[in-house]
């Protein structure tokens, strides 16, 4: 147990995560999606761009 300060407000389940072609998870994309922010970084190395649309739902 981590503690009450680290409890998430919402949990989302997904069949895929935003990964680069080498298989690294793009954590900044997950953070931006969770915050509802616009993607300002480079997502050209994203393996499957449809993952972002599925996570935004």
Protein Blocks (a to p, Z undefined) as FASTA:
>chain_A
ZZjklpcfbdcddfbdcddfkopacfklmmmmmnopacfbdcklpmblmlmmmmmZZ
